[in-house]
Amino acid sequence: MHRRLYGRGALFDVEPAGLVPRLVGIRPYELHAEKPEHPAGPPLLVLAGGRGLGKSAVLAELWDAYTEHTRRGEARRRTPVALIDCEDEQFARPPHEESPESWSPVWQALLVVAEQLTEPVRAAGQLTFPRLTAGLVAVRASDWSGRTDSDRIRRELVRILLLNERASRFSLAGRWAAKVASKVIAAASGGGPFVAATVEATLEALSEGVTHRKEQKPATWYRSYPNAGGNAKRGLLLLAGNFRAGGTSREHAERWLVRALLADLAEAYSGLGSHLTRLGRPLVLLDNARSGPGPGLLDAVLRDRADGVADQVVWVATVRGASHPALGDAVRRELPEVARATNWEPAGSPSSRALLVPLPPLSPDDTLHMVGAVCDDTELPPRFPHATHRLTGGNPLGIVLLATAARQHPGRAASLGWLLTAKVRLEEGQADDGRPAYAELLGRLVPADRLDELTVLAAAHDHDSAVALADAQLPDDFGSSGVRSLRARLAAEGMPAAPGHFVGDPFTRTLLLLRLHHRPADHAKWREVHETLIRHYTHSDGRDPDGQDPAHARYRLYHELALGDTAGAVAYLRDTFTGLRTRTWLDTLRFLASAPYFHAHDAAGRDFDGRGDHRSAIALGRTDAGQEPPEGVNAALHLRIRRLLHAVWQVTDPLVLPDPKVCGRLEFELLQLSDQRPAGGALLFATSQTWPRDALAGRPLRIPAEDDDGDTDGDGHGPDDGDGVA
């Protein structure tokens, strides 16, 4: 059973078998065979989702599930398994300053994958890769031509040749590879063409008997390369030439290299007795497959499978988002749907050979168990897990890091905002105190090269408001095109869209706004950003009695609230209580109360470096005596609306734990308002019952769907379901 993951049982379950053991043919953490699904060839499994949803954690768990450790601490596979991160630096550029014509991310990835696949497998012989060895040497040979650094050439050549050497406790590892490398360098140092001499010497070494008999046959595999005319040497020279040509010619050559890897694996799993010593299928794991070698590897595997070149390798790739061009016709399934069967049938296109499964957020129960596992015996507020789920939306990375911060700073756990600003140590024995938790999270949840821009634009609601912020707060060359490009990038990375917000994911948006508030320490940028948006939404067009577009008015009041100025919001809600539809009025209240609130506000709305939260006191009526309602208004209604606004603001704030006393006052104020508006009393009464329960359970506040007793706005229309801000 999976040991560190929650909510991913559909992948790892054993009884009955989940998706992974059905594809691999071996149970996780056991050397026990499982009947493999899709015997003709498995789908290429793609796990999709935004940042922080645990895609890399799933691959790490797969690695552990099929790797065991001996008593001496040696790693031994249960089946051949390889794991690479396509965003790793080794795939970004050549290791030396050689000509890029003889290197590519796909070339490097194939070398690294094959190296890992040669690691010892329990109760089975070691894999070798003679076909791939010959192809990799042929491609790199052009860079070695004319170089005088024979030691470097020898090191590179030996590394490749080791893919074809079986380790033995009776022989020194690398003896055969070093011997062949010497022969290849000597042959290539003659008067003939370097690449041709290298290829010829490599082929000779692969077939002269110094390798195992089963590996002599693959030395001639390249005879079938297009235009090779049945000559393996010519095939390898054509392969190298196509690789150096770049473009589609290189893609063709890379496909043959991938095919060589798969042919070597097929050879190892064929023949008499192989089924007795090799359980299951080999497993190749590609993390962050949208970048580096990922697209090339995915394209090669999918196209070959569509062309009838079948293989039995289980490829598992992760991508951010689900709009990868190579996955247009991929069969899409939700995670629960694949728990017992994939129901996957490929069509004619290459991408239909992929099975795309989005990883969903974790449930509240998963969050509860994860927090308990991380915090162990640390005493935390009872509502901490619910508040954590509400803030993170079930994002596994966020849950783990918040729980880690709570374990290290239990005294701060009563306020998630205070907890997020605490420094967190992510490794045992870490020398320093680490970075603030929100900074650690943002470093993993947003593109690092756009963190500063997103910190500003997180306060925007749409394209126009984002452009207004960009013009006022970002460099001159960013502008409208920068806004569009950044939004497209967020969508491509799987960031969900949300009406009324430039940054759609609430958790990421909250973290960005927290960063905005603390940079710099005097909160100057925070004020500048919200003041810019207040000006942006202060444009009269005569659409309501106050000369203000209702949607613009709500946005303006929202940003005034973010700066601690509540007078306008209270007045708007007071004056529209009997004029707006009840449902629209409640939605407006809910929207205004979603404005960000941070501790650095005094009673007059000015910033200061403190941690006081005055909303509870106001919601509970403790400040009513010091309030002077404006002349000519209903004082009781004014104070009630003021208390209600602060109550909703407090219990819906994702950075604090909801106060049960404030929830009780929220219910009371809505009940009193239901008596003051008979036409909408039923909806107000139902809301008074629903909102406190939602708040205490860590759920978003829902406006009940029941009829609001025939409430109309005077034009004969009933209640609407609008969002109150459009």
N, C-alpha and C positions, 0 to 999 in steps of 0.2 A: 504494500500500500504506500502511496505517496506520503512523504513524511513532513514536508515543510509547506506544502501548498494547500490552500483552501479554495473551495468552489471549483476545483478542476478534476473532480472524480470521473467525469465522462471521459477524460483522457487516460487516467491511470488505474481505474478500478480493475480488480482481479476476478471477483465473483459477483456477477458475470463480467466477462472481460470487457474493458474499455477500449477506446479507439486505438491507442498505441500498442498494447499487447496483441490486438487483432491484426495490426499491420506488420509488426515486427515478427510475431510468431513466438515470442518468449514473454513470460510474465515479468513485470518489473521486480527487481531485487531478488529474483529467483532464477535458477537454471532449469526452468520447467517449460516445456513446449506448449504452445497455444496454437490451435488451428488457424493458419493465416487467412485473413480475408483477401479477396481478389487474387486468387492463385495465378492468374495470367499476368499479373503485374499491378502493384499498388498505385494509388493516386499520389501525386506530389502534394503533400499536406502543407498548406500555408496557414499559419496562425496570424490573424490580423488584429489591429487595435492601436489606439493612441499610446502616447508615452505613459509609462507607469502602470500599465495593466498586467504586467507580469509575463510578458512574452519571453524575455531572456531568462526569467526564473524557471519557466517551463522547460526550456532547453537545458538549463543546468540540472534540473531534476531528472530529465531524460538521460543525461550523461551519467549521473550517479546511479540511476536505476539499472543501467546496463554495464556498470563498472563495479567490481568488488576489490577489496584489499586483502592481501594475504596476511598471515601473522607477522611477517617481516615488514609489512607496510607497503608492499609492492602492489601497484595497480594492475589488475588483470581483468580484461573485458569478458562479459558474458556473450557478447557478439561484437564483431568489428564496429566501432563507433568513432566518429570524428565530429568535432565542433569548432567552427570558426565564427568570428565576428567580422562581418564584411566591412565594418567601419574601422577596423583595426588599422593602425598606422602602417603595418607591413604590406597592406594591400593598396596603399595610397600612392606609392612611388617606388621605383627600383631601389634595392638596398645599396647600390653603388651608383656612381655617376656614369653608368654605361648608357649606350644608345638605347632609347626606348623602343626601337624597332624589334629588339629581341626579348622584350619583357612586357607583361601585361598583368593586371590584377587577377585575371582568370588563370594565367600560367602559375602565378604564385599560390593561388588558392588550391589548385590541383596538387602542387607539391606538398603543401601543408596537410591537406586532407589525406593524401596517400601516406604521408609519414605517420599520421595518427592511426590509420587503418592497419599499418604493419605491426602495431603494438600487440603483445601476446594476448591470445584469446584462450579462455579456459577450455581444456579438453579438445583443442583443435590446433591444427598446424598454423604457422605464421603465413600471412598473405604476402605475396610479392607482386610487383607491377612491371613486368618486362616491356609490355607495349607502351605504357606511359613513360617508362624510363627512356626508351629510344626517342619518343617524340619530344620530351622535354630537353634532352641533350641536343637534338637537331636544331631546335629553336634557339637555344642559348649559344650554340657554337659560333654564330656570326659575331657575337660580341667578343668572343675570346680571340678572334683572328687578329693577328698583329700585336697583341698585348705581350708585354715582357714579364708581367707579374704571374709567373707560373704557379707560385704558391696559392694565390687567390683562385686561379683557374682550377687547381687541384682540389681546393676545398669545396668549391661550388660543384665540381664534377662528382666528387665523392658523395656529397649530400644527395645528389640525384641517384647515383648508382646504388646507394644503400637501400633504395626502394625495391631493389631486386635481390637483396641478400638475406638469406635466412640466418637469424642469430642462433647460436648454439652455445651451450655451456662448455663444449669441448673445443671451440675455436674462438679466436678473438673477433669481435664484431668489427666489420670494416676491412678485414683482410682482403677479401675478394674485390671489394670496391676500390681499395687503394691500388691493388695489382692492375685492375682494368684501367684505372685512371692513368697510371703510368704508361700503359700501352697506347691509350688514346692520345695523350699529350705527345708521346714520341712519334706516333704516326702522323699527327696533325702538324708536327714541326718540320716535316719533310718539304719537298719542293712543290707538291701538288696543292690544289685549293684546300684551304683549311676546313671549311664546312664539310666538303665531300670526304676528306680524310677522316674527320671526326666521326661522321655518320658510319663510314665503312668500318672503322675500328670498333665502334660501339656494337654494330650488328654482329661483327665477328665474335666479340666477347660474349654476346648473348646466345650464340649458337655453337660455340666451340667445345662445350661440354663442361665448362667450369661452373655452370649453373645446373639446376636440376633438370631431369629429362623432360618433365612436363612443361618446362619454360623454354625449351628450344623452339617449339612450334610458333609461339608468338613473335619470334624475331622476324618472321616473314609476313606478319599481319599487314604491313603497309603496302604489300603488293596490290591490294585492292583500292588504294588511294586513287582518286580520279586522275586519269592520264599517266598513271605510273607504268602501264604496260606490263604488269606482272612482275615488276622489279621493285623490291622493298627499298633499296637504296634510293632509287629515283623517287619513290613515293615520299620518303622522308625529306629529300631535298625540295620537292614541290611543297610539302607541308611547311617547311621552314621559309620558303620563298613567299608563300601566301601570308604567313604570319607577319613577315617583315613589311609586306605591302600595305598593311593596315586596312581600315574600313571593313567592307563586307568580306574581303578576302581573309582578313584576320579572323572575323567571326566564323568563317567556314573552317579555318584551321583549328580554332579553339573548340569547335564542335567535335572535330576528330580527336582532339586530346581528351575531351570528356568521354567520348565513345571508347577511347583506349582504356581509361580508368575502369569503365563499366565492363568492358570485355575481359579485363584482367580479373575483376571480381567474379564474373560469370564463370571463368575458367576454374577459379578456386572452388566454386560451389558445384561443379560438374564432375562426372567421373565416378568410378566404383568406390563406394564407401564414404563419399563426401557427406551424404545425408546422415551418416552415423556419427560423424564428428563435428558437424556444423549445424547447430540449432538456429532457427530463425533466419532473419534477413539482416544484411549490414545496414547501418544507420548513419546517415550524414545530416548534420544539423547546421543550418545556415542562419545566423542571427543578423538582423538588420539587412535583409537581402535586397532592399531597394537601392543600395549603394555598392560601390566597389565592384567586386567580382560577382555579386549576387545576380544582377540581371542577366549577365552572360551565361552563368551556370544554369539558371532557371530556363532560359530560352533554349539552351542546348539540349537539356533533358526533355523538355516538353516537345520540342520539334522532332527529336529522334523517336520518341514514343509515338507521336502522331504518324511518323513515317514507317512505323512497324518495327523499329529497332527497340525491342522490349528489353527491360532489365528488371531485376528483383530488388533493387536498392530502395530503402525507405528514405526519401528525402523529406525533411521537415524544415521549412523556412519560416521566418517571421518578417512581417512588413508593417510599417506604420500606415494606417489607412488601408482601404481596399480598392483603390483605383489604379493599381499598377497596370501599365499598358500590356504587359505580358499575361495578365489575368482576366482579360475582358470576358471570356466565356467560361471562366472557372465555375464549377458547381459550388454553390454557396449553401452552407448548412449552419444552423445555430448549434452551439455547443451541446445542449441537451439532446438534439436530434441525432448526434453521432454516438451517443453513449452505448447503443446496442448494435447499430448497423449504419453504414454510411449511405446506403441507397445511391451509390455513385455509379453512373454509367457515362463513359466519355463519348463525346460526339466527334465530328471530323476535325475540328480546329485544334491546334496544339494546346491552347489555354484550357480547353475542356478536360485535359488530362490532370488538371489541378483541382484539389478540393480545398476551398477557402472556408475557414472557420473563424469567425470573430471571437475574441476572448471577452466575455461580458464582465462588467464590474461585479464585485463581491456583494453578497447579500448582507443585511444587518446581522444575521446569525453568524455568518462567516467572519464579519468584523469583530463581533463579540469574542469568538474563539481565538482569533488572531491576536487581539489585544491581550487576552488572558495568557496566551502562550509567551508573548514577548515580555509582559510585565511580571509574570510569575506571581510572587507573593507581595508585590508592591501594592499598597493600599491606595486606591484611586476613588474619586467620586463615582457613585453608582451610575450616573448618567453619562459618564465619559465615553463608553463605547458607542452609545447612540449619537452623541454629539460628534464623535469622530466619523461615524458613517455619514452623518448629514453633511459635514464639511467636505469630506473626500469624495462623496458619491460612490463609495466602494472601490476607490483606486487603491490597489494593494500596496504600491510604493508609499502612498501617503499614510495609509494605516500603519504600516510597519515603522515608518520614521516618527510619526506622532507617538506611537506606543513606546518607541525607544527613548524619545525625549521625555515622556512621562515617567519612565522608569528611572531616568537619570535626574529628573527634576520633579519629584512628586508634589512638591509644594506649589508648583505652577499649574497643575493639571486642572484646577477649577476654572481656568480661562485658557481656551485654545490659542487665543491671540497672544497672550503672555507666554505660553508654551512655545509657540512658533518663533518667538524672538530669542529664546534661550539657545545657547550654543550646545550642539550635540556631538558626541564622539561616536563615530561609526565603527571603529575598530578597537578591539581590546588592547590595552596598553598604549593607546595613542598618546603621543607626547604632548600635543597642545589640547586646548579645550574645544577645538573644532569650529565650525561656522554656525551661525543661527540656523535653526531647522528650516525656516522658510527659504533661506538661500540654498541649502542643500537640495531641497525639493525643486526649486526653480532650475537649478543646474541640471536636473534630469528631465524636467517636464517641458521645457521650452528650448528652442534653438539658441545656443549660446551666443551666436553672432547677431541675434536680434533681441536680446534681453532688454536692453535699454529702451528700444523703440516700443516693445510690447508693454513695458512698465508704464509708459505714458498712454498708449492707445487702449490699455485695459479699461480706462474710464469712459471710452467712447461707446456709442450705441449703434451707430450705423456708419456708412461710408462718409456721409457729409460731416458728421461730428468728428470722425477720425481725421478727415482732411483738415478741419478747423484746428484740431490739436496739433497735427503735423506742421501746419503753417506757423503756429505760434510757439511750439515747444521743441521741434526737431530740426535738424539741419535743412538748409534751403533745398538741397538736391533730393530730399526724400519725397515730399509732395504726394499728389494723388496717385501717381504710378507706384510709388513705394507702398502706399496703403493697399492698393489692389494686389501687388505682388506678395505682400506679407499675408494678406487674407487667403490668397490662393495657396500659399505654402502651408498655412495652418490646416486648410482643408485637405491638402495632399497628405499631411502627416496624421490624419485621423482625428483632428480636433473637431468636435461636434459643433454645428452651427446652432445658434439660439437667437430668436427674434429679440431685438432690443439690446444686443450686446455684441461688440466687435470681437471679443474673446468669448467664444461660446461656452467653454467648460467652466462651470461655476468655481470649482476648486482652484484651477489655475488662475482664474481671474481674481479670486480672493487673495491668493499669494502675491500676485503682481501688484495689487492695490496696497497690500501690506508693505511691500518693498518701496512703492512710491511714497507712502507715508513716512518711511524712515530714511529717505534719501532726499535732501540732507537731514541732519538731526533736528533742525529748526522747522521742519515740515514746510519749507518755502515752496518746493516743487508741488507738493500736494495742494496748497492753496492756489498756485498759479494754474494748475490743470483744471481744477473745478471752477475757478473764476472764468477761465477761457470758455468752458462749456456753458456757464450761466449766461455769458454774453452771447454765445452762439444761439441759445434758445430764447433770447429776449428780442423777438422780432414780431411786431404787431402785424396782423393781417385782417383784423376785424371779424374774426370768426366766432367770438363769444363776447358777452357783455363787457368783459374786462379788456377787450381788444387783443386777446392772446389766443393763438391756436391751442386747443385743450391739450393736445399731445405735447406741444412745446412747453406749455405751462407745467405739466407734470414733470418733464425732464428738468426744467429749471428748478422746480422745488426740490427734486431729488438731489441735485448738486448743492443746493443751499443747505439741505439736511446734512450732506457729507461734510460741510464746513461748520456744522453745529448750529446753524440758524434755523430754528423750528417755527418761527412766527408765521412765515408764509404758508407752510404746509398745514398748520393748524387752522389758519383762516380759510384756506381753500376747502378743506374737508368740512369745516363748520358751515360755510356758506353754500356748499353744494349738497349738503346732507338731504335736503328735501327736494332738490331739483334734479339730481342725477338718478337714473335707475339704481335700485338698491344693489344689484349685482355689479354694475359699473363702479358705483361708489366703493363697495368693498374691494374690488380689484384695484382701484386707485389707492386705497389705503394700504393694501398689501404691497403694491409697487413702490410707493413712497417709503414705506418702512423697510424696503430692501436696500436702501442707501447704506453705504459702508459707514461704520462707526468705529472710531478708534479712541483709545483712552485719553489722548492728548486734547481734551476739551474741558474748559472750565464752565461754570454756570452761564457765562455770557457768550459762550461759543468760541472763546479764544484758545489757541493751542498752548499747551504747557506740557512739561515732561513729567506726567504723573500717570497713575493707573486707575483713577476713579471712574466709575460708570454710574452716571447720574440718572439713567433711564429708569431703573427700578424705583428709586425714590419718587420720581415724578409720576410713574405709573401707579404707585400705591397711594398717591394723594398727599404725600408728606410735604410737598412744596406749595400746595394750593393756597395756603394762608398768605404767602408772599407774592401771589399773582394778582395783577390788576387787569381784568379783561377789558378790551377796548370799549369805548362808550358806544351805546346804541346796539349792542349785541346781547344775545341771551347768555348771561354769565355762566349759568349752570351747564348749558350745552357746550360752551367754549371750553370749560375746564374738563368736561367729560371727554370731548374729542382730544384734548391735549393728553389726558391720561391714557386714552385708548391708543393713540399714535405711539406713545413711548412704550406701552405694553407690547404692541405688535413688533415694534422695532427691537425690543430686547429679546423676546422669545424666538424671533426668526433670525437673529444674528448668528451666522455660522461660526463665529469666533468665540462665542461664550456658551456656557451651559444654560439652558432655559431655567428660569427661576419659577418653581411651583407656585409661590405666592403671587407672582406677576401673572401666571396663567390663570389663577383664580380670579384676579382682578379683571383680566381680559374678558372672562366669561361674564362677570357681573356687569361691566360697562356695555357689552353688546346686548345683554338682556334688558338693561334700562333703555337703550336706544330703540329696541324693538317695540317698546311701549309708546315711544314718541313718534313712530312712523307706522301707523296701522297697516297701510297698504303694503309695506315691505317687511312687516313684522315677522312673518313666517320664516323668511330667508335669514333675517338677522338672528332669530331665535335658533335656527338650525346651525348657523355659523358659530354661535356662542357655545354650542355643544361640540362642534367639530374641531375648531382651531386649538383649544387647549390640549385636546388629546393628540392632535398632530404634532404640536410643539413638543410635548413631553416625550413623544415616541421618536423624535428626530426626523419627522417627515415634513415636506413642504406643506404649507397651509393650503387646504383645498376649499374652494367655495362650493357648498352643497349643490347638487344638480336639481333638487326639487323645485317646484314652482314657487315663486315668491309672492303667492297670494294675489296674482293679477296686477302687480305693480307696473305702472306705465310711466312714461316721461311726458305725457300730455299730448302726444301725437298719435295715440291709438296703438302704438307698438308695445309688445310685451318686453320682458327682460331679455338682454342680449348676453352673448358669451364672449364679448370682446375682452381684450386684455387691458383696456383702460389707458393704453399709451399710444395706440396707433392713430 
